[in-house]
Amino acid sequence: MDFSEAQYKLGNSPWNTVSLGSAGTVLTRQQARTGALVLDSRSIPCCIEAVGADWHLLVPEHHQESACRELQLYEEANRNWPPPLPARRQLVENTLPTISVLLFLATFHNLTLIGFSLPDRGLIDLHEIGAAHAADIRSGLWWQCITALTLHADLTHLLSNLTIGGFFIFLLCRELGSGLAWSLLLASGTAGNLLNAWVQSPAHRSVGASTAVFGAVGILAAVTMVRDHHLPRRWFVPVAAGLALLAILGTEGKNTDLGAHLFGFCAGLLSGVGAEFMMGKYGRPEGGTNFLLAVLSGVVVAAAWWAAIVFGG
């Protein structure tokens, strides 16, 4: 049916004006066209007519009752649609702390290349005691799940995590605050390495912050999903986007540890869902709580390296 702005020939049969809910019988052009499409989908003949700046929706007299019923059902089904978008939190300005942690990670990489020695121990190979060895983790050396996140195979590996990973970490820290963001990153990266150690062969060995990076992708996807859960056409989009990033970025390269990336992403999803529910109930950690979470994350990493040096030699 062609709903143009021209006048319609109504023929000899009487045609009546029908109302569109609260809009009455005087409609805007868009309301008239919407009503006409609704009636046309129900095979009810209709036309629209312009009278100056006003528009009217006309139907044959013997179809007026059914037309009004269909328009009423349409309005009831679409009342309050689309739903209002959820209120967005104000982003946290914490660029300097985030960059500082990333620079510390780069500095630590240089330390692993130089190495250091201890009395009665000689030169310590940080990669040997800190990498995630599946057999060692299964036997109880849990700290390798954490220390491996701070190690990188070479400069290219480090730079890829600092650039691509730094982008997602920066977004996450602005969304959640540095303390909570780094706590969740550490938790998802650790859980990813732990799960990966149990599904890989005992000889499997891995290093790198990419497990935590894909944890960041999962956290961001989960936070957005929970926030938009009342939008049935949108809630799954963040998770689908995260899976697409995992497929694009997490499967490239001959030394890519797909299992660690996948488990890091899944752990990030779970931690992100929990974090968003808690923030929805209690709000985002601020001030002292945020600082305490940041300090706690640093203490956990330091404790893991202490355990690696003392017990992993």
BAPA-66119 format. One record per residue (C-alpha): x, y, z; residue number from 1. Coordinates in Angstrom, 3 decimals. Layout:
<recs>
<rec><east>X</east><north>Y</north><up>Z</up><num>NUM</num></rec>
...
</recs>
This chain:
<recs>
<rec><east>0.000</east><north>0.000</north><up>0.000</up><num>1</num></rec>
<rec><east>1.360</east><north>3.421</north><up>-0.952</up><num>2</num></rec>
<rec><east>0.994</east><north>5.951</north><up>1.862</up><num>3</num></rec>
<rec><east>2.013</east><north>9.114</north><up>0.039</up><num>4</num></rec>
<rec><east>1.108</east><north>12.659</north><up>1.029</up><num>5</num></rec>
<rec><east>-1.404</east><north>13.015</north><up>-1.772</up><num>6</num></rec>
<rec><east>-5.137</east><north>13.101</north><up>-1.115</up><num>7</num></rec>
<rec><east>-6.789</east><north>9.704</north><up>-1.293</up><num>8</num></rec>
<rec><east>-9.880</east><north>8.922</north><up>-3.345</up><num>9</num></rec>
<rec><east>-12.308</east><north>7.448</north><up>-0.848</up><num>10</num></rec>
<rec><east>-14.878</east><north>6.223</north><up>-3.348</up><num>11</num></rec>
<rec><east>-18.609</east><north>6.106</north><up>-2.622</up><num>12</num></rec>
<rec><east>-18.328</east><north>4.189</north><up>0.672</up><num>13</num></rec>
<rec><east>-18.249</east><north>6.262</north><up>3.879</up><num>14</num></rec>
<rec><east>-14.817</east><north>6.374</north><up>5.532</up><num>15</num></rec>
<rec><east>-14.378</east><north>7.403</north><up>9.151</up><num>16</num></rec>
<rec><east>-11.456</east><north>8.844</north><up>11.093</up><num>17</num></rec>
<rec><east>-9.975</east><north>6.563</north><up>13.744</up><num>18</num></rec>
<rec><east>-7.916</east><north>7.644</north><up>16.733</up><num>19</num></rec>
<rec><east>-4.468</east><north>6.437</north><up>17.685</up><num>20</num></rec>
<rec><east>-4.640</east><north>6.091</north><up>21.468</up><num>21</num></rec>
<rec><east>-3.713</east><north>9.215</north><up>23.384</up><num>22</num></rec>
<rec><east>-2.940</east><north>11.057</north><up>20.143</up><num>23</num></rec>
<rec><east>-6.650</east><north>11.272</north><up>19.264</up><num>24</num></rec>
<rec><east>-7.723</east><north>11.705</north><up>15.668</up><num>25</num></rec>
<rec><east>-5.333</east><north>14.571</north><up>14.868</up><num>26</num></rec>
<rec><east>-1.983</east><north>12.936</north><up>14.210</up><num>27</num></rec>
<rec><east>1.497</east><north>13.786</north><up>13.111</up><num>28</num></rec>
<rec><east>2.653</east><north>12.413</north><up>9.806</up><num>29</num></rec>
<rec><east>4.726</east><north>9.715</north><up>11.542</up><num>30</num></rec>
<rec><east>1.833</east><north>8.649</north><up>13.787</up><num>31</num></rec>
<rec><east>-0.510</east><north>8.407</north><up>10.806</up><num>32</num></rec>
<rec><east>1.949</east><north>6.342</north><up>8.797</up><num>33</num></rec>
<rec><east>2.608</east><north>4.056</north><up>11.770</up><num>34</num></rec>
<rec><east>-1.107</east><north>3.500</north><up>12.310</up><num>35</num></rec>
<rec><east>-1.605</east><north>2.782</north><up>8.624</up><num>36</num></rec>
<rec><east>1.171</east><north>0.184</north><up>8.651</up><num>37</num></rec>
<rec><east>-0.382</east><north>-1.484</north><up>11.699</up><num>38</num></rec>
<rec><east>-3.774</east><north>-1.734</north><up>10.001</up><num>39</num></rec>
<rec><east>-2.266</east><north>-2.839</north><up>6.714</up><num>40</num></rec>
<rec><east>-0.471</east><north>-5.685</north><up>8.532</up><num>41</num></rec>
<rec><east>-3.901</east><north>-6.844</north><up>9.756</up><num>42</num></rec>
<rec><east>-5.413</east><north>-6.558</north><up>6.234</up><num>43</num></rec>
<rec><east>-7.666</east><north>-3.656</north><up>7.262</up><num>44</num></rec>
<rec><east>-8.060</east><north>-1.131</north><up>4.416</up><num>45</num></rec>
<rec><east>-7.051</east><north>2.400</north><up>5.370</up><num>46</num></rec>
<rec><east>-5.562</east><north>5.611</north><up>4.100</up><num>47</num></rec>
<rec><east>-4.085</east><north>8.772</north><up>5.518</up><num>48</num></rec>
<rec><east>-5.205</east><north>12.266</north><up>4.654</up><num>49</num></rec>
<rec><east>-3.419</east><north>15.574</north><up>5.215</up><num>50</num></rec>
<rec><east>-5.468</east><north>18.555</north><up>6.341</up><num>51</num></rec>
<rec><east>-3.097</east><north>21.451</north><up>6.612</up><num>52</num></rec>
<rec><east>-0.463</east><north>20.527</north><up>9.160</up><num>53</num></rec>
<rec><east>-2.639</east><north>17.755</north><up>10.626</up><num>54</num></rec>
<rec><east>-2.976</east><north>14.171</north><up>9.521</up><num>55</num></rec>
<rec><east>-5.921</east><north>11.786</north><up>9.788</up><num>56</num></rec>
<rec><east>-6.140</east><north>8.011</north><up>9.550</up><num>57</num></rec>
<rec><east>-9.263</east><north>6.863</north><up>7.694</up><num>58</num></rec>
<rec><east>-10.893</east><north>3.430</north><up>7.441</up><num>59</num></rec>
<rec><east>-14.148</east><north>2.204</north><up>5.889</up><num>60</num></rec>
<rec><east>-17.105</east><north>2.546</north><up>8.247</up><num>61</num></rec>
<rec><east>-17.664</east><north>-1.194</north><up>8.581</up><num>62</num></rec>
<rec><east>-13.975</east><north>-1.688</north><up>9.579</up><num>63</num></rec>
<rec><east>-13.904</east><north>1.086</north><up>12.170</up><num>64</num></rec>
<rec><east>-14.442</east><north>-1.153</north><up>15.212</up><num>65</num></rec>
<rec><east>-11.789</east><north>-3.683</north><up>14.260</up><num>66</num></rec>
<rec><east>-9.366</east><north>-0.889</north><up>13.300</up><num>67</num></rec>
<rec><east>-9.766</east><north>0.800</north><up>16.682</up><num>68</num></rec>
<rec><east>-9.220</east><north>-2.527</north><up>18.431</up><num>69</num></rec>
<rec><east>-6.017</east><north>-3.258</north><up>16.507</up><num>70</num></rec>
<rec><east>-4.635</east><north>0.218</north><up>17.147</up><num>71</num></rec>
<rec><east>-5.423</east><north>-0.101</north><up>20.834</up><num>72</num></rec>
<rec><east>-3.664</east><north>-3.480</north><up>21.017</up><num>73</num></rec>
<rec><east>-0.664</east><north>-2.027</north><up>19.203</up><num>74</num></rec>
<rec><east>-0.407</east><north>0.881</north><up>21.629</up><num>75</num></rec>
<rec><east>-0.729</east><north>-1.388</north><up>24.680</up><num>76</num></rec>
<rec><east>1.948</east><north>-3.741</north><up>23.360</up><num>77</num></rec>
<rec><east>4.348</east><north>-0.880</north><up>22.668</up><num>78</num></rec>
<rec><east>3.634</east><north>1.283</north><up>25.692</up><num>79</num></rec>
<rec><east>6.878</east><north>2.459</north><up>27.328</up><num>80</num></rec>
<rec><east>8.890</east><north>1.135</north><up>24.399</up><num>81</num></rec>
<rec><east>11.726</east><north>1.522</north><up>23.898</up><num>82</num></rec>
<rec><east>12.547</east><north>1.390</north><up>27.597</up><num>83</num></rec>
<rec><east>14.768</east><north>4.175</north><up>28.891</up><num>84</num></rec>
<rec><east>18.487</east><north>3.492</north><up>28.769</up><num>85</num></rec>
<rec><east>20.024</east><north>2.769</north><up>32.173</up><num>86</num></rec>
<rec><east>21.821</east><north>5.638</north><up>33.813</up><num>87</num></rec>
<rec><east>25.519</east><north>5.552</north><up>33.064</up><num>88</num></rec>
<rec><east>28.003</east><north>5.975</north><up>35.866</up><num>89</num></rec>
<rec><east>30.368</east><north>8.865</north><up>35.702</up><num>90</num></rec>
<rec><east>33.727</east><north>7.587</north><up>34.509</up><num>91</num></rec>
<rec><east>36.641</east><north>7.726</north><up>36.931</up><num>92</num></rec>
<rec><east>39.608</east><north>9.823</north><up>35.893</up><num>93</num></rec>
<rec><east>42.540</east><north>7.580</north><up>36.823</up><num>94</num></rec>
<rec><east>44.757</east><north>7.635</north><up>33.747</up><num>95</num></rec>
<rec><east>47.975</east><north>8.187</north><up>35.711</up><num>96</num></rec>
<rec><east>47.577</east><north>5.201</north><up>38.097</up><num>97</num></rec>
<rec><east>46.664</east><north>2.905</north><up>35.198</up><num>98</num></rec>
<rec><east>49.635</east><north>3.983</north><up>33.085</up><num>99</num></rec>
<rec><east>51.904</east><north>3.692</north><up>36.139</up><num>100</num></rec>
<rec><east>50.978</east><north>0.037</north><up>36.647</up><num>101</num></rec>
<rec><east>51.503</east><north>-0.725</north><up>32.960</up><num>102</num></rec>
<rec><east>54.916</east><north>0.983</north><up>33.037</up><num>103</num></rec>
<rec><east>55.823</east><north>-1.039</north><up>36.134</up><num>104</num></rec>
<rec><east>54.937</east><north>-4.191</north><up>34.203</up><num>105</num></rec>
<rec><east>57.291</east><north>-3.104</north><up>31.413</up><num>106</num></rec>
<rec><east>60.040</east><north>-2.324</north><up>33.928</up><num>107</num></rec>
<rec><east>59.610</east><north>-5.714</north><up>35.577</up><num>108</num></rec>
<rec><east>60.071</east><north>-7.359</north><up>32.174</up><num>109</num></rec>
<rec><east>63.514</east><north>-5.745</north><up>31.950</up><num>110</num></rec>
<rec><east>64.321</east><north>-7.054</north><up>35.423</up><num>111</num></rec>
<rec><east>63.494</east><north>-10.586</north><up>34.320</up><num>112</num></rec>
<rec><east>65.993</east><north>-10.206</north><up>31.475</up><num>113</num></rec>
<rec><east>68.756</east><north>-9.007</north><up>33.789</up><num>114</num></rec>
<rec><east>68.021</east><north>-11.435</north><up>36.624</up><num>115</num></rec>
<rec><east>69.297</east><north>-11.136</north><up>40.178</up><num>116</num></rec>
<rec><east>71.006</east><north>-13.325</north><up>42.729</up><num>117</num></rec>
<rec><east>70.559</east><north>-14.097</north><up>46.411</up><num>118</num></rec>
<rec><east>73.059</east><north>-15.365</north><up>48.962</up><num>119</num></rec>
<rec><east>73.326</east><north>-19.159</north><up>48.828</up><num>120</num></rec>
<rec><east>71.023</east><north>-19.222</north><up>45.810</up><num>121</num></rec>
<rec><east>73.074</east><north>-17.728</north><up>43.044</up><num>122</num></rec>
<rec><east>71.397</east><north>-16.297</north><up>39.948</up><num>123</num></rec>
<rec><east>67.619</east><north>-16.742</north><up>40.008</up><num>124</num></rec>
<rec><east>65.772</east><north>-17.415</north><up>36.762</up><num>125</num></rec>
<rec><east>62.460</east><north>-15.600</north><up>37.276</up><num>126</num></rec>
<rec><east>60.941</east><north>-17.190</north><up>34.193</up><num>127</num></rec>
<rec><east>61.719</east><north>-20.645</north><up>35.506</up><num>128</num></rec>
<rec><east>60.196</east><north>-20.142</north><up>38.945</up><num>129</num></rec>
<rec><east>57.392</east><north>-17.792</north><up>37.877</up><num>130</num></rec>
<rec><east>55.981</east><north>-19.308</north><up>34.683</up><num>131</num></rec>
<rec><east>52.753</east><north>-21.277</north><up>34.899</up><num>132</num></rec>
<rec><east>53.838</east><north>-24.935</north><up>34.740</up><num>133</num></rec>
<rec><east>50.743</east><north>-27.106</north><up>34.634</up><num>134</num></rec>
<rec><east>52.365</east><north>-29.951</north><up>36.591</up><num>135</num></rec>
<rec><east>53.672</east><north>-27.603</north><up>39.300</up><num>136</num></rec>
<rec><east>50.320</east><north>-25.862</north><up>39.698</up><num>137</num></rec>
<rec><east>48.552</east><north>-29.204</north><up>40.050</up><num>138</num></rec>
<rec><east>51.054</east><north>-30.207</north><up>42.739</up><num>139</num></rec>
<rec><east>50.282</east><north>-27.087</north><up>44.799</up><num>140</num></rec>
<rec><east>52.485</east><north>-24.267</north><up>43.508</up><num>141</num></rec>
<rec><east>49.440</east><north>-21.988</north><up>43.219</up><num>142</num></rec>
<rec><east>51.495</east><north>-18.803</north><up>43.079</up><num>143</num></rec>
<rec><east>52.537</east><north>-19.555</north><up>39.517</up><num>144</num></rec>
<rec><east>48.986</east><north>-18.689</north><up>38.441</up><num>145</num></rec>
<rec><east>49.741</east><north>-15.126</north><up>39.590</up><num>146</num></rec>
<rec><east>53.442</east><north>-14.714</north><up>38.835</up><num>147</num></rec>
<rec><east>52.959</east><north>-15.892</north><up>35.238</up><num>148</num></rec>
<rec><east>50.719</east><north>-12.860</north><up>34.633</up><num>149</num></rec>
<rec><east>53.701</east><north>-10.544</north><up>35.159</up><num>150</num></rec>
<rec><east>56.080</east><north>-12.390</north><up>32.798</up><num>151</num></rec>
<rec><east>56.409</east><north>-12.139</north><up>29.021</up><num>152</num></rec>
<rec><east>58.247</east><north>-14.256</north><up>26.495</up><num>153</num></rec>
<rec><east>59.842</east><north>-11.328</north><up>24.629</up><num>154</num></rec>
<rec><east>59.490</east><north>-7.633</north><up>23.842</up><num>155</num></rec>
<rec><east>56.862</east><north>-8.222</north><up>21.138</up><num>156</num></rec>
<rec><east>54.747</east><north>-10.215</north><up>23.577</up><num>157</num></rec>
<rec><east>55.046</east><north>-7.428</north><up>26.153</up><num>158</num></rec>
<rec><east>54.208</east><north>-4.619</north><up>23.726</up><num>159</num></rec>
<rec><east>51.131</east><north>-6.411</north><up>22.378</up><num>160</num></rec>
<rec><east>49.757</east><north>-6.805</north><up>25.892</up><num>161</num></rec>
<rec><east>50.589</east><north>-3.213</north><up>26.834</up><num>162</num></rec>
<rec><east>48.957</east><north>-1.725</north><up>23.727</up><num>163</num></rec>
<rec><east>45.941</east><north>-3.931</north><up>23.034</up><num>164</num></rec>
<rec><east>45.511</east><north>-5.015</north><up>26.625</up><num>165</num></rec>
<rec><east>46.207</east><north>-1.546</north><up>27.965</up><num>166</num></rec>
<rec><east>43.230</east><north>-0.203</north><up>26.001</up><num>167</num></rec>
<rec><east>40.781</east><north>-2.584</north><up>27.675</up><num>168</num></rec>
<rec><east>42.393</east><north>-2.166</north><up>31.080</up><num>169</num></rec>
<rec><east>42.142</east><north>1.613</north><up>30.729</up><num>170</num></rec>
<rec><east>38.425</east><north>1.330</north><up>29.927</up><num>171</num></rec>
<rec><east>37.863</east><north>-1.036</north><up>32.834</up><num>172</num></rec>
<rec><east>39.666</east><north>1.200</north><up>35.338</up><num>173</num></rec>
<rec><east>37.624</east><north>4.211</north><up>34.230</up><num>174</num></rec>
<rec><east>34.409</east><north>2.193</north><up>34.539</up><num>175</num></rec>
<rec><east>35.030</east><north>0.521</north><up>37.908</up><num>176</num></rec>
<rec><east>37.828</east><north>2.481</north><up>39.539</up><num>177</num></rec>
<rec><east>41.442</east><north>1.318</north><up>39.718</up><num>178</num></rec>
<rec><east>41.173</east><north>-0.713</north><up>42.922</up><num>179</num></rec>
<rec><east>38.193</east><north>-2.816</north><up>41.928</up><num>180</num></rec>
<rec><east>39.360</east><north>-3.104</north><up>38.311</up><num>181</num></rec>
<rec><east>42.830</east><north>-4.451</north><up>39.174</up><num>182</num></rec>
<rec><east>41.362</east><north>-6.768</north><up>41.800</up><num>183</num></rec>
<rec><east>39.009</east><north>-8.312</north><up>39.258</up><num>184</num></rec>
<rec><east>41.766</east><north>-8.462</north><up>36.636</up><num>185</num></rec>
<rec><east>44.022</east><north>-10.314</north><up>39.036</up><num>186</num></rec>
<rec><east>41.224</east><north>-12.685</north><up>40.067</up><num>187</num></rec>
<rec><east>40.167</east><north>-13.508</north><up>36.497</up><num>188</num></rec>
<rec><east>43.757</east><north>-13.924</north><up>35.290</up><num>189</num></rec>
<rec><east>44.604</east><north>-16.198</north><up>38.219</up><num>190</num></rec>
<rec><east>41.461</east><north>-18.288</north><up>37.748</up><num>191</num></rec>
<rec><east>42.141</east><north>-18.526</north><up>34.006</up><num>192</num></rec>
<rec><east>45.663</east><north>-19.854</north><up>34.561</up><num>193</num></rec>
<rec><east>44.461</east><north>-22.280</north><up>37.223</up><num>194</num></rec>
<rec><east>41.726</east><north>-23.746</north><up>35.030</up><num>195</num></rec>
<rec><east>44.064</east><north>-23.882</north><up>32.062</up><num>196</num></rec>
<rec><east>46.639</east><north>-25.854</north><up>34.065</up><num>197</num></rec>
<rec><east>44.058</east><north>-28.528</north><up>34.851</up><num>198</num></rec>
<rec><east>42.927</east><north>-29.045</north><up>31.257</up><num>199</num></rec>
<rec><east>46.356</east><north>-28.895</north><up>29.598</up><num>200</num></rec>
<rec><east>49.010</east><north>-31.599</north><up>29.625</up><num>201</num></rec>
<rec><east>51.336</east><north>-31.626</north><up>32.666</up><num>202</num></rec>
<rec><east>54.170</east><north>-30.328</north><up>30.479</up><num>203</num></rec>
<rec><east>52.256</east><north>-27.210</north><up>29.455</up><num>204</num></rec>
<rec><east>53.965</east><north>-23.910</north><up>30.257</up><num>205</num></rec>
<rec><east>52.681</east><north>-20.373</north><up>29.754</up><num>206</num></rec>
<rec><east>53.500</east><north>-16.762</north><up>30.617</up><num>207</num></rec>
<rec><east>51.893</east><north>-13.415</north><up>29.895</up><num>208</num></rec>
<rec><east>49.268</east><north>-10.936</north><up>31.028</up><num>209</num></rec>
<rec><east>46.963</east><north>-11.817</north><up>28.125</up><num>210</num></rec>
<rec><east>44.939</east><north>-14.134</north><up>30.366</up><num>211</num></rec>
<rec><east>44.081</east><north>-11.100</north><up>32.506</up><num>212</num></rec>
<rec><east>43.587</east><north>-8.959</north><up>29.393</up><num>213</num></rec>
<rec><east>40.850</east><north>-11.267</north><up>28.144</up><num>214</num></rec>
<rec><east>39.555</east><north>-11.255</north><up>31.687</up><num>215</num></rec>
<rec><east>39.159</east><north>-7.479</north><up>31.230</up><num>216</num></rec>
<rec><east>37.208</east><north>-8.069</north><up>28.011</up><num>217</num></rec>
<rec><east>34.936</east><north>-10.516</north><up>29.840</up><num>218</num></rec>
<rec><east>34.431</east><north>-8.137</north><up>32.778</up><num>219</num></rec>
<rec><east>33.494</east><north>-5.240</north><up>30.510</up><num>220</num></rec>
<rec><east>31.083</east><north>-7.466</north><up>28.573</up><num>221</num></rec>
<rec><east>29.464</east><north>-8.771</north><up>31.765</up><num>222</num></rec>
<rec><east>29.106</east><north>-5.321</north><up>33.338</up><num>223</num></rec>
<rec><east>27.355</east><north>-4.013</north><up>30.233</up><num>224</num></rec>
<rec><east>25.208</east><north>-7.146</north><up>29.904</up><num>225</num></rec>
<rec><east>23.914</east><north>-6.949</north><up>33.480</up><num>226</num></rec>
<rec><east>23.290</east><north>-3.224</north><up>33.171</up><num>227</num></rec>
<rec><east>21.265</east><north>-3.727</north><up>29.980</up><num>228</num></rec>
<rec><east>19.561</east><north>-6.981</north><up>31.015</up><num>229</num></rec>
<rec><east>16.118</east><north>-5.382</north><up>30.781</up><num>230</num></rec>
<rec><east>16.686</east><north>-4.677</north><up>27.074</up><num>231</num></rec>
<rec><east>15.872</east><north>-8.034</north><up>25.429</up><num>232</num></rec>
<rec><east>17.314</east><north>-6.983</north><up>22.101</up><num>233</num></rec>
<rec><east>20.604</east><north>-5.689</north><up>23.503</up><num>234</num></rec>
<rec><east>21.770</east><north>-7.619</north><up>26.554</up><num>235</num></rec>
<rec><east>23.589</east><north>-10.311</north><up>24.560</up><num>236</num></rec>
<rec><east>25.461</east><north>-7.852</north><up>22.311</up><num>237</num></rec>
<rec><east>28.387</east><north>-7.170</north><up>24.724</up><num>238</num></rec>
<rec><east>29.026</east><north>-10.892</north><up>25.233</up><num>239</num></rec>
<rec><east>28.878</east><north>-11.514</north><up>21.482</up><num>240</num></rec>
<rec><east>31.336</east><north>-8.661</north><up>20.943</up><num>241</num></rec>
<rec><east>33.642</east><north>-10.118</north><up>23.599</up><num>242</num></rec>
<rec><east>33.556</east><north>-13.545</north><up>21.961</up><num>243</num></rec>
<rec><east>34.337</east><north>-11.918</north><up>18.618</up><num>244</num></rec>
<rec><east>37.380</east><north>-10.192</north><up>20.135</up><num>245</num></rec>
<rec><east>38.452</east><north>-13.499</north><up>21.643</up><num>246</num></rec>
<rec><east>38.190</east><north>-15.164</north><up>18.231</up><num>247</num></rec>
<rec><east>40.064</east><north>-12.346</north><up>16.469</up><num>248</num></rec>
<rec><east>42.773</east><north>-11.494</north><up>18.987</up><num>249</num></rec>
<rec><east>42.977</east><north>-14.602</north><up>21.146</up><num>250</num></rec>
<rec><east>43.686</east><north>-17.229</north><up>18.507</up><num>251</num></rec>
<rec><east>46.504</east><north>-15.639</north><up>16.497</up><num>252</num></rec>
<rec><east>50.124</east><north>-16.711</north><up>16.588</up><num>253</num></rec>
<rec><east>51.773</east><north>-20.095</north><up>16.876</up><num>254</num></rec>
<rec><east>52.504</east><north>-19.644</north><up>20.603</up><num>255</num></rec>
<rec><east>49.039</east><north>-18.372</north><up>21.488</up><num>256</num></rec>
<rec><east>47.558</east><north>-20.076</north><up>24.538</up><num>257</num></rec>
<rec><east>43.909</east><north>-20.254</north><up>23.504</up><num>258</num></rec>
<rec><east>42.939</east><north>-22.135</north><up>26.655</up><num>259</num></rec>
<rec><east>44.313</east><north>-19.426</north><up>28.943</up><num>260</num></rec>
<rec><east>42.571</east><north>-16.728</north><up>26.898</up><num>261</num></rec>
<rec><east>39.256</east><north>-18.577</north><up>26.921</up><num>262</num></rec>
<rec><east>39.346</east><north>-19.354</north><up>30.639</up><num>263</num></rec>
<rec><east>40.437</east><north>-15.796</north><up>31.425</up><num>264</num></rec>
<rec><east>37.485</east><north>-14.470</north><up>29.426</up><num>265</num></rec>
<rec><east>35.037</east><north>-16.838</north><up>31.161</up><num>266</num></rec>
<rec><east>36.420</east><north>-15.960</north><up>34.597</up><num>267</num></rec>
<rec><east>36.073</east><north>-12.297</north><up>33.681</up><num>268</num></rec>
<rec><east>32.435</east><north>-12.840</north><up>32.737</up><num>269</num></rec>
<rec><east>31.654</east><north>-14.406</north><up>36.105</up><num>270</num></rec>
<rec><east>33.524</east><north>-11.804</north><up>38.134</up><num>271</num></rec>
<rec><east>32.013</east><north>-8.985</north><up>36.083</up><num>272</num></rec>
<rec><east>28.469</east><north>-10.248</north><up>36.683</up><num>273</num></rec>
<rec><east>29.102</east><north>-10.433</north><up>40.422</up><num>274</num></rec>
<rec><east>30.746</east><north>-7.011</north><up>40.513</up><num>275</num></rec>
<rec><east>27.933</east><north>-5.307</north><up>38.618</up><num>276</num></rec>
<rec><east>25.261</east><north>-6.808</north><up>40.880</up><num>277</num></rec>
<rec><east>27.198</east><north>-5.652</north><up>43.944</up><num>278</num></rec>
<rec><east>27.724</east><north>-2.170</north><up>42.523</up><num>279</num></rec>
<rec><east>24.042</east><north>-1.971</north><up>41.655</up><num>280</num></rec>
<rec><east>23.258</east><north>-2.691</north><up>45.314</up><num>281</num></rec>
<rec><east>26.048</east><north>-0.876</north><up>47.160</up><num>282</num></rec>
<rec><east>27.535</east><north>1.471</north><up>44.582</up><num>283</num></rec>
<rec><east>31.047</east><north>1.656</north><up>43.179</up><num>284</num></rec>
<rec><east>33.901</east><north>1.483</north><up>45.715</up><num>285</num></rec>
<rec><east>35.214</east><north>4.945</north><up>46.417</up><num>286</num></rec>
<rec><east>37.985</east><north>6.531</north><up>48.425</up><num>287</num></rec>
<rec><east>39.505</east><north>4.288</north><up>51.078</up><num>288</num></rec>
<rec><east>37.812</east><north>1.106</north><up>49.859</up><num>289</num></rec>
<rec><east>39.126</east><north>1.592</north><up>46.335</up><num>290</num></rec>
<rec><east>42.621</east><north>2.314</north><up>47.667</up><num>291</num></rec>
<rec><east>42.496</east><north>-0.747</north><up>49.921</up><num>292</num></rec>
<rec><east>41.569</east><north>-2.989</north><up>46.972</up><num>293</num></rec>
<rec><east>44.468</east><north>-1.584</north><up>44.946</up><num>294</num></rec>
<rec><east>46.921</east><north>-2.187</north><up>47.810</up><num>295</num></rec>
<rec><east>45.536</east><north>-5.683</north><up>48.378</up><num>296</num></rec>
<rec><east>46.114</east><north>-6.543</north><up>44.701</up><num>297</num></rec>
<rec><east>49.728</east><north>-5.412</north><up>44.948</up><num>298</num></rec>
<rec><east>50.245</east><north>-7.370</north><up>48.155</up><num>299</num></rec>
<rec><east>48.875</east><north>-10.542</north><up>46.540</up><num>300</num></rec>
<rec><east>51.279</east><north>-10.222</north><up>43.596</up><num>301</num></rec>
<rec><east>54.205</east><north>-9.506</north><up>45.919</up><num>302</num></rec>
<rec><east>53.282</east><north>-12.480</north><up>48.134</up><num>303</num></rec>
<rec><east>53.085</east><north>-14.744</north><up>45.093</up><num>304</num></rec>
<rec><east>56.596</east><north>-13.741</north><up>44.006</up><num>305</num></rec>
<rec><east>57.893</east><north>-14.166</north><up>47.553</up><num>306</num></rec>
<rec><east>56.479</east><north>-17.695</north><up>47.586</up><num>307</num></rec>
<rec><east>57.990</east><north>-18.371</north><up>44.156</up><num>308</num></rec>
<rec><east>61.461</east><north>-17.257</north><up>45.292</up><num>309</num></rec>
<rec><east>61.351</east><north>-19.018</north><up>48.645</up><num>310</num></rec>
<rec><east>59.631</east><north>-22.267</north><up>47.688</up><num>311</num></rec>
<rec><east>59.979</east><north>-22.487</north><up>43.944</up><num>312</num></rec>
<rec><east>63.709</east><north>-22.570</north><up>43.552</up><num>313</num></rec>
</recs>
